[in-house]
Amino acid sequence: MDSKLKLIRNEKDFTQDKMAAIIGISKKTLVQIEKGRSSLGWTGAVTVCSIFKDSEILQMTFGGDTEDIILSLAFKNYEERYESTLGGKVWWRDIEMKGDYKIQQNMISSHYRILNLQDQRICSSFDIAYIRKRLMELCRHRERDTEI
């Protein structure tokens, strides 16, 4: 993230003063980060990803949705409310399909996710064993619902 900060600032056409104020650091700290002498750290990187989630620089760096990778890093195996996605048309490749679900892998960050038929994200993780186990659970649960 540190190496992308200046690119994001230029992409948004912000001065160093404005960028520093937006992300909550001093201009001096921003200059040090841009020169490679300091780091944003985890909280600073999350802040930049959250504020600038629409940045083309970030999307190209992380392969789409920055929130997905942040949550996958913050929580070992992340599950949330079922959020709609674009279905992996750009940054994702299908790994496995079973029943009403598919596993996809991000081509840049290499993390995994499970989508349902409506392209809603069920969970995401860097752990493929967890993802496959979760896929089996979802399919078993779906089969039980169908039998009833």
Z-matrix of the N, CA and C atoms (Angstrom, degrees):
N
C 1 1.440
C 2 1.529 1 110.33
N 3 1.320 2 116.40 1 -38.23
C 4 1.469 3 120.03 2 -178.88
C 5 1.531 4 111.64 3 -55.67
N 6 1.321 5 116.06 4 -43.15
C 7 1.464 6 119.72 5 -176.46
C 8 1.530 7 112.37 6 -72.62
N 9 1.303 8 117.69 7 -13.63
C 10 1.473 9 121.48 8 -179.13
C 11 1.527 10 112.51 9 -98.81
N 12 1.318 11 117.66 10 -11.00
C 13 1.463 12 121.47 11 -174.04
C 14 1.526 13 112.86 12 -58.12
N 15 1.313 14 117.54 13 -47.52
C 16 1.463 15 120.96 14 -179.98
C 17 1.532 16 110.61 15 -64.91
N 18 1.329 17 116.64 16 -38.64
C 19 1.462 18 120.04 17 178.22
C 20 1.535 19 111.13 18 -62.61
N 21 1.326 20 116.17 19 -42.44
C 22 1.465 21 120.35 20 178.19
C 23 1.524 22 109.99 21 -64.59
N 24 1.326 23 116.33 22 -43.26
C 25 1.468 24 120.62 23 179.12
C 26 1.524 25 110.20 24 -59.36
N 27 1.325 26 117.08 25 -45.00
C 28 1.467 27 121.12 26 179.06
C 29 1.529 28 111.57 27 -68.01
N 30 1.324 29 116.31 28 -38.27
C 31 1.466 30 120.57 29 177.63
C 32 1.538 31 110.58 30 -58.31
N 33 1.315 32 115.99 31 -39.44
C 34 1.467 33 120.88 32 -179.35
C 35 1.523 34 112.58 33 -87.57
N 36 1.329 35 116.66 34 -4.50
C 37 1.463 36 122.78 35 -179.99
C 38 1.533 37 112.16 36 60.43
N 39 1.351 38 115.09 37 43.31
C 40 1.464 39 121.45 38 178.79
C 41 1.520 40 110.13 39 -99.78
N 42 1.318 41 116.16 40 146.38
C 43 1.455 42 120.54 41 170.60
C 44 1.526 43 107.95 42 -75.27
N 45 1.318 44 116.68 43 166.25
C 46 1.468 45 119.54 44 176.24
C 47 1.524 46 110.40 45 -62.03
N 48 1.326 47 117.80 46 -38.58
C 49 1.463 48 121.14 47 178.79
C 50 1.532 49 110.95 48 -59.70
N 51 1.322 50 116.11 49 -47.88
C 52 1.466 51 120.36 50 -177.94
C 53 1.520 52 111.05 51 -66.58
N 54 1.325 53 117.55 52 -44.48
C 55 1.463 54 121.05 53 -179.33
C 56 1.531 55 110.36 54 -61.96
N 57 1.321 56 116.81 55 -44.08
C 58 1.466 57 120.68 56 179.53
C 59 1.526 58 110.49 57 -60.54
N 60 1.321 59 116.63 58 -43.78
C 61 1.467 60 120.53 59 179.73
C 62 1.525 61 111.18 60 -63.94
N 63 1.318 62 117.27 61 -40.71
C 64 1.468 63 121.26 62 -178.25
C 65 1.525 64 111.64 63 -63.80
N 66 1.332 65 117.04 64 -42.17
C 67 1.474 66 118.68 65 -176.92
C 68 1.529 67 113.00 66 -93.82
N 69 1.333 68 116.47 67 0.04
C 70 1.460 69 120.03 68 172.04
C 71 1.514 70 115.92 69 79.74
N 72 1.322 71 117.21 70 33.69
C 73 1.461 72 120.86 71 175.24
C 74 1.528 73 108.35 72 -128.26
N 75 1.305 74 116.43 73 168.68
C 76 1.464 75 119.64 74 178.15
C 77 1.527 76 110.19 75 -78.08
N 78 1.308 77 115.82 76 158.12
C 79 1.462 78 119.66 77 176.91
C 80 1.529 79 109.54 78 -61.82
N 81 1.315 80 116.48 79 -38.71
C 82 1.467 81 120.84 80 179.69
C 83 1.543 82 110.48 81 -59.08
N 84 1.327 83 116.26 82 -43.96
C 85 1.463 84 120.06 83 178.35
C 86 1.522 85 110.56 84 -64.73
N 87 1.331 86 117.10 85 -42.11
C 88 1.466 87 120.99 86 178.33
C 89 1.528 88 110.88 87 -59.10
N 90 1.321 89 116.44 88 -44.87
C 91 1.469 90 120.57 89 179.27
C 92 1.533 91 110.17 90 -60.80
N 93 1.336 92 116.81 91 -42.36
C 94 1.462 93 120.69 92 179.61
C 95 1.537 94 111.51 93 -63.96
N 96 1.330 95 116.54 94 -38.31
C 97 1.473 96 120.48 95 178.12
C 98 1.525 97 109.65 96 -66.69
N 99 1.319 98 116.34 97 -46.06
C 100 1.469 99 120.18 98 -178.95
C 101 1.526 100 112.10 99 -63.50
N 102 1.325 101 117.44 100 -28.20
C 103 1.466 102 121.41 101 177.53
C 104 1.527 103 112.50 102 -86.43
N 105 1.325 104 117.09 103 -2.13
C 106 1.458 105 120.78 104 179.01
C 107 1.510 106 113.93 105 80.96
N 108 1.307 107 118.56 106 16.86
C 109 1.472 108 122.74 107 -177.68
C 110 1.522 109 113.09 108 -99.58
N 111 1.312 110 116.93 109 -8.38
C 112 1.463 111 122.07 110 -179.38
C 113 1.523 112 107.89 111 -146.92
N 114 1.320 113 115.99 112 176.73
C 115 1.457 114 120.38 113 -177.62
C 116 1.530 115 111.05 114 -135.91
N 117 1.309 116 115.21 115 149.47
C 118 1.457 117 121.15 116 174.28
C 119 1.525 118 111.62 117 -66.46
N 120 1.306 119 116.41 118 -31.95
C 121 1.462 120 120.07 119 -173.42
C 122 1.516 121 110.35 120 75.73
N 123 1.327 122 114.96 121 178.37
C 124 1.460 123 121.07 122 -176.64
C 125 1.522 124 111.94 123 -61.95
N 126 1.341 125 117.58 124 -50.91
C 127 1.466 126 119.41 125 -175.61
C 128 1.522 127 111.53 126 -65.96
N 129 1.320 128 116.86 127 -37.60
C 130 1.462 129 119.77 128 177.22
C 131 1.522 130 111.98 129 -66.24
N 132 1.324 131 116.44 130 -40.40
C 133 1.466 132 120.47 131 179.08
C 134 1.527 133 110.68 132 -65.33
N 135 1.332 134 116.86 133 -41.63
C 136 1.467 135 120.66 134 177.64
C 137 1.521 136 110.16 135 -64.42
N 138 1.324 137 116.49 136 -40.04
C 139 1.460 138 120.69 137 177.65
C 140 1.524 139 111.05 138 -59.69
N 141 1.326 140 116.39 139 -49.33
C 142 1.475 141 120.53 140 -179.81
C 143 1.523 142 110.32 141 -61.89
N 144 1.331 143 117.75 142 -44.30
C 145 1.469 144 120.68 143 179.17
C 146 1.520 145 111.92 144 -62.61
N 147 1.317 146 117.07 145 -37.02
C 148 1.465 147 120.63 146 -179.47
C 149 1.519 148 111.72 147 -71.95
N 150 1.318 149 116.59 148 -46.52
C 151 1.459 150 120.87 149 -177.36
C 152 1.522 151 111.60 150 -69.87
N 153 1.326 152 116.47 151 -39.59
C 154 1.466 153 121.15 152 -174.56
C 155 1.534 154 111.99 153 -108.93
N 156 1.336 155 116.87 154 36.00
C 157 1.463 156 120.15 155 -177.03
C 158 1.523 157 113.32 156 -61.08
N 159 1.331 158 117.26 157 -19.08
C 160 1.465 159 120.18 158 178.50
C 161 1.531 160 112.57 159 -90.45
N 162 1.313 161 117.74 160 2.60
C 163 1.462 162 122.41 161 -178.72
C 164 1.532 163 111.35 162 -65.79
N 165 1.306 164 115.99 163 129.52
C 166 1.468 165 120.02 164 176.06
C 167 1.528 166 110.78 165 -65.10
N 168 1.330 167 116.57 166 -33.44
C 169 1.473 168 120.84 167 177.88
C 170 1.525 169 109.32 168 -60.03
N 171 1.337 170 117.20 169 -48.43
C 172 1.473 171 120.39 170 -179.74
C 173 1.522 172 111.40 171 -66.56
N 174 1.311 173 117.41 172 -41.59
C 175 1.456 174 119.87 173 -179.87
C 176 1.523 175 111.23 174 -62.99
N 177 1.317 176 116.91 175 -38.75
C 178 1.466 177 120.45 176 177.58
C 179 1.535 178 111.04 177 -71.05
N 180 1.316 179 116.91 178 -33.88
C 181 1.458 180 121.35 179 -179.21
C 182 1.519 181 111.93 180 -71.20
N 183 1.342 182 116.30 181 -44.79
C 184 1.459 183 120.61 182 -173.17
C 185 1.518 184 114.03 183 -103.76
N 186 1.305 185 118.06 184 -3.91
C 187 1.456 186 119.48 185 178.16
C 188 1.508 187 112.97 186 78.60
N 189 1.307 188 116.71 187 47.16
C 190 1.464 189 120.17 188 175.85
C 191 1.501 190 112.44 189 108.69
N 192 1.320 191 115.47 190 -132.27
C 193 1.459 192 124.08 191 -172.02
C 194 1.531 193 112.02 192 -63.55
N 195 1.330 194 116.05 193 115.04
C 196 1.473 195 119.53 194 179.69
C 197 1.515 196 111.79 195 -72.27
N 198 1.326 197 117.57 196 -28.90
C 199 1.467 198 120.59 197 -179.91
C 200 1.519 199 110.82 198 -61.11
N 201 1.299 200 117.15 199 -39.95
C 202 1.459 201 121.72 200 -178.75
C 203 1.526 202 111.48 201 -60.57
N 204 1.313 203 117.11 202 -45.42
C 205 1.466 204 119.17 203 -179.25
C 206 1.529 205 111.37 204 -71.89
N 207 1.337 206 117.85 205 -36.49
C 208 1.473 207 120.50 206 177.31
C 209 1.526 208 109.72 207 -60.06
N 210 1.316 209 116.78 208 -48.05
C 211 1.463 210 120.58 209 -178.93
C 212 1.523 211 111.36 210 -66.00
N 213 1.316 212 117.92 211 -35.04
C 214 1.467 213 121.00 212 177.31
C 215 1.524 214 111.41 213 -67.36
N 216 1.328 215 116.74 214 -33.62
C 217 1.464 216 120.44 215 177.03
C 218 1.525 217 111.91 216 -77.02
N 219 1.330 218 116.50 217 -38.61
C 220 1.464 219 120.94 218 -176.34
C 221 1.524 220 112.29 219 -71.84
N 222 1.332 221 116.08 220 -37.26
C 223 1.458 222 121.20 221 -177.99
C 224 1.525 223 107.94 222 -120.33
N 225 1.323 224 115.82 223 134.21
C 226 1.470 225 119.27 224 -174.51
C 227 1.527 226 111.58 225 -52.62
N 228 1.307 227 116.86 226 -51.50
C 229 1.461 228 121.90 227 179.88
C 230 1.515 229 106.92 228 -134.13
N 231 1.316 230 115.79 229 103.79
C 232 1.458 231 120.25 230 -169.61
C 233 1.521 232 112.79 231 -94.85
N 234 1.338 233 114.89 232 129.77
C 235 1.461 234 121.42 233 172.16
C 236 1.508 235 107.62 234 -129.67
N 237 1.306 236 115.55 235 140.88
C 238 1.458 237 121.29 236 -177.37
C 239 1.512 238 109.27 237 -141.36
N 240 1.315 239 114.80 238 -175.41
C 241 1.467 240 117.80 239 172.71
C 242 1.524 241 107.25 240 -59.17
N 243 1.286 242 117.16 241 153.12
C 244 1.453 243 120.33 242 -174.74
C 245 1.517 244 110.71 243 -74.38
N 246 1.317 245 115.99 244 103.38
C 247 1.456 246 122.75 245 -179.61
C 248 1.515 247 111.08 246 -92.54
N 249 1.316 248 115.81 247 138.31
C 250 1.460 249 119.39 248 176.97
C 251 1.525 250 110.44 249 -72.27
N 252 1.319 251 115.26 250 144.03
C 253 1.464 252 122.04 251 177.14
C 254 1.525 253 107.55 252 -124.90
N 255 1.289 254 116.37 253 -179.82
C 256 1.465 255 120.34 254 174.77
C 257 1.522 256 111.39 255 -86.29
N 258 1.324 257 116.30 256 4.06
C 259 1.461 258 120.57 257 176.88
C 260 1.514 259 115.19 258 83.46
N 261 1.320 260 117.29 259 8.25
C 262 1.456 261 119.85 260 176.54
C 263 1.505 262 114.76 261 82.80
N 264 1.301 263 116.88 262 28.65
C 265 1.462 264 120.02 263 -176.50
C 266 1.529 265 113.48 264 -69.63
N 267 1.337 266 117.20 265 -23.92
C 268 1.458 267 119.15 266 -174.64
C 269 1.517 268 112.64 267 -111.60
N 270 1.308 269 118.91 268 -57.05
C 271 1.461 270 121.86 269 -168.10
C 272 1.519 271 114.68 270 -103.25
N 273 1.320 272 118.40 271 2.15
C 274 1.455 273 121.71 272 -170.93
C 275 1.526 274 111.92 273 -122.15
N 276 1.332 275 114.49 274 149.69
C 277 1.460 276 119.09 275 172.25
C 278 1.521 277 107.78 276 -124.74
N 279 1.326 278 115.35 277 142.00
C 280 1.456 279 120.43 278 179.01
C 281 1.519 280 109.27 279 -71.73
N 282 1.311 281 115.54 280 134.55
C 283 1.465 282 122.37 281 179.48
C 284 1.526 283 110.14 282 -104.79
N 285 1.327 284 115.24 283 -44.94
C 286 1.462 285 119.50 284 -174.95
C 287 1.522 286 108.30 285 -156.97
N 288 1.333 287 116.23 286 143.65
C 289 1.457 288 121.64 287 175.39
C 290 1.520 289 108.10 288 -125.16
N 291 1.326 290 115.35 289 135.72
C 292 1.467 291 120.06 290 178.92
C 293 1.519 292 107.95 291 -149.94
N 294 1.318 293 115.75 292 122.53
C 295 1.461 294 120.05 293 179.93
C 296 1.524 295 110.84 294 59.57
N 297 1.322 296 115.01 295 -126.75
C 298 1.464 297 121.77 296 -177.94
C 299 1.527 298 113.04 297 -92.57
N 300 1.331 299 117.75 298 13.85
C 301 1.463 300 120.70 299 -172.39
C 302 1.534 301 111.27 300 -131.87
N 303 1.328 302 114.33 301 157.46
C 304 1.464 303 119.27 302 173.59
C 305 1.523 304 109.52 303 -140.79
N 306 1.317 305 114.43 304 147.05
C 307 1.462 306 121.88 305 173.46
C 308 1.515 307 106.99 306 -97.35
N 309 1.323 308 116.08 307 133.91
C 310 1.455 309 121.37 308 174.66
C 311 1.527 310 108.87 309 -125.54
N 312 1.332 311 115.44 310 153.67
C 313 1.458 312 121.55 311 175.24
C 314 1.518 313 108.60 312 -121.72
N 315 1.335 314 115.45 313 134.36
C 316 1.452 315 120.93 314 177.06
C 317 1.524 316 108.68 315 -71.99
N 318 1.325 317 117.25 316 130.12
C 319 1.466 318 121.95 317 -175.22
C 320 1.524 319 113.18 318 -73.00
N 321 1.316 320 117.19 319 -16.65
C 322 1.466 321 119.34 320 -179.54
C 323 1.526 322 111.19 321 -101.61
N 324 1.342 323 117.04 322 -54.59
C 325 1.464 324 119.83 323 -176.32
C 326 1.524 325 112.87 324 -84.86
N 327 1.331 326 117.96 325 -18.87
C 328 1.467 327 125.62 326 -179.73
C 329 1.526 328 113.96 327 72.25
N 330 1.329 329 119.24 328 8.84
C 331 1.461 330 118.30 329 176.18
C 332 1.527 331 109.75 330 -81.12
N 333 1.325 332 115.74 331 164.90
C 334 1.456 333 122.62 332 -173.08
C 335 1.518 334 110.60 333 -114.02
N 336 1.326 335 114.80 334 159.97
C 337 1.454 336 120.43 335 172.60
C 338 1.524 337 108.80 336 -150.85
N 339 1.342 338 114.95 337 160.18
C 340 1.457 339 121.83 338 173.60
C 341 1.520 340 107.53 339 -113.63
N 342 1.336 341 115.72 340 131.33
C 343 1.462 342 121.98 341 175.87
C 344 1.523 343 108.98 342 -116.25
N 345 1.342 344 115.74 343 149.26
C 346 1.460 345 119.91 344 173.27
C 347 1.531 346 109.18 345 -92.93
N 348 1.314 347 117.75 346 -173.76
C 349 1.472 348 121.56 347 -177.12
C 350 1.531 349 113.16 348 -63.61
N 351 1.335 350 116.71 349 -23.68
C 352 1.464 351 121.17 350 178.58
C 353 1.533 352 111.93 351 -90.75
N 354 1.337 353 116.77 352 13.15
C 355 1.468 354 123.36 353 -177.89
C 356 1.524 355 112.42 354 58.52
N 357 1.331 356 115.99 355 34.19
C 358 1.460 357 120.97 356 174.76
C 359 1.523 358 108.05 357 -94.71
N 360 1.343 359 114.92 358 135.11
C 361 1.459 360 120.08 359 -179.37
C 362 1.519 361 109.66 360 -75.10
N 363 1.323 362 116.19 361 124.56
C 364 1.460 363 122.55 362 178.42
C 365 1.522 364 109.85 363 -89.93
N 366 1.323 365 116.94 364 -46.53
C 367 1.461 366 121.33 365 -179.74
C 368 1.520 367 109.17 366 -160.14
N 369 1.330 368 115.60 367 166.46
C 370 1.459 369 120.77 368 176.56
C 371 1.520 370 109.23 369 -148.40
N 372 1.325 371 115.46 370 151.82
C 373 1.461 372 121.34 371 -177.61
C 374 1.528 373 109.26 372 -168.89
N 375 1.311 374 115.96 373 160.55
C 376 1.455 375 121.02 374 171.12
C 377 1.538 376 110.38 375 -88.05
N 378 1.319 377 116.86 376 -8.03
C 379 1.463 378 123.28 377 -174.83
C 380 1.533 379 110.19 378 -96.19
N 381 1.320 380 117.61 379 102.22
C 382 1.460 381 121.75 380 -177.65
C 383 1.525 382 111.45 381 -64.44
N 384 1.321 383 118.25 382 -31.81
C 385 1.471 384 120.24 383 178.36
C 386 1.529 385 109.82 384 -63.90
N 387 1.317 386 116.70 385 -43.24
C 388 1.465 387 120.51 386 176.94
C 389 1.529 388 110.33 387 -61.62
N 390 1.321 389 117.07 388 -45.46
C 391 1.468 390 121.84 389 -178.38
C 392 1.532 391 110.45 390 -61.02
N 393 1.309 392 117.48 391 -44.03
C 394 1.479 393 120.38 392 179.62
C 395 1.529 394 111.18 393 -66.41
N 396 1.328 395 116.25 394 -40.22
C 397 1.470 396 120.52 395 177.31
C 398 1.526 397 109.35 396 -62.59
N 399 1.314 398 116.80 397 -43.71
C 400 1.467 399 121.33 398 -179.59
C 401 1.530 400 110.85 399 -65.33
N 402 1.332 401 117.34 400 -37.65
C 403 1.462 402 121.49 401 177.25
C 404 1.531 403 110.21 402 -61.33
N 405 1.311 404 117.34 403 -44.12
C 406 1.462 405 121.12 404 178.48
C 407 1.530 406 110.94 405 -61.88
N 408 1.340 407 116.97 406 -42.05
C 409 1.466 408 121.17 407 178.13
C 410 1.527 409 110.87 408 -61.97
N 411 1.320 410 116.38 409 -44.32
C 412 1.465 411 120.52 410 179.72
C 413 1.528 412 110.95 411 -62.24
N 414 1.316 413 116.57 412 -42.79
C 415 1.464 414 120.60 413 -179.65
C 416 1.527 415 111.13 414 -66.43
N 417 1.345 416 117.57 415 -41.43
C 418 1.469 417 120.65 416 177.57
C 419 1.525 418 109.87 417 -63.11
N 420 1.316 419 116.62 418 -43.68
C 421 1.466 420 121.44 419 179.60
C 422 1.524 421 110.16 420 -61.63
N 423 1.316 422 116.94 421 -42.72
C 424 1.472 423 122.47 422 179.80
C 425 1.528 424 110.65 423 -64.74
N 426 1.348 425 116.53 424 -40.56
C 427 1.462 426 120.67 425 179.03
C 428 1.526 427 110.73 426 -63.83
N 429 1.353 428 117.48 427 -40.91
C 430 1.468 429 121.50 428 177.97
C 431 1.523 430 110.36 429 -63.09
N 432 1.336 431 116.96 430 -41.69
C 433 1.476 432 120.99 431 179.24
C 434 1.525 433 111.25 432 -63.88
N 435 1.319 434 116.52 433 -37.00
C 436 1.466 435 121.92 434 -178.47
C 437 1.544 436 110.45 435 -69.86
N 438 1.330 437 117.63 436 -36.44
C 439 1.461 438 122.06 437 -179.69
C 440 1.513 439 112.16 438 -67.13
N 441 1.310 440 116.73 439 -30.30
C 442 1.481 441 121.59 440 -175.54
C 443 1.462 442 111.32 441 -76.27
